[in-house]
């Protein structure tokens, strides 16, 4: 279903954001925030969309500021996990593993 696919995409984005933090991979971070901004917007998750935009802006700082990236990534991951929980509650029989 569409909800199941969205949840799988969200898990993949979360993994890739974490991997882009150490070592810092700004290009990878920007790619994930662009995708997440679109998904969050489609899902009506405005706080997550704004957090993803903030993380994307932080990934454009040259040289990168690891502490700033980690701060914004934490906000994004919090929102991501909230949206994932929401999708799991909407379709509990198809939960994704953590």
Secondary structure as the mmCIF struct_conf table of DSSP 4:
data_model
#
loop_
_struct_conf.conf_type_id
_struct_conf.id
_struct_conf.beg_label_comp_id
_struct_conf.beg_label_asym_id
_struct_conf.beg_label_seq_id
_struct_conf.end_label_comp_id
_struct_conf.end_label_asym_id
_struct_conf.end_label_seq_id
HELX_RH_AL_P HELX_RH_AL_P1 UNK A 2 UNK A 21
TURN_TY1_P TURN_TY1_P1 UNK A 22 UNK A 24
HELX_RH_AL_P HELX_RH_AL_P2 UNK A 26 UNK A 43
TURN_TY1_P TURN_TY1_P2 UNK A 44 UNK A 44
HELX_RH_AL_P HELX_RH_AL_P3 UNK A 46 UNK A 58
TURN_TY1_P TURN_TY1_P3 UNK A 59 UNK A 60
BEND BEND1 UNK A 61 UNK A 63
HELX_RH_AL_P HELX_RH_AL_P4 UNK A 66 UNK A 90
TURN_TY1_P TURN_TY1_P4 UNK A 91 UNK A 91
HELX_RH_3T_P HELX_RH_3T_P1 UNK A 92 UNK A 94
HELX_LH_PP_P HELX_LH_PP_P1 UNK A 95 UNK A 97
#
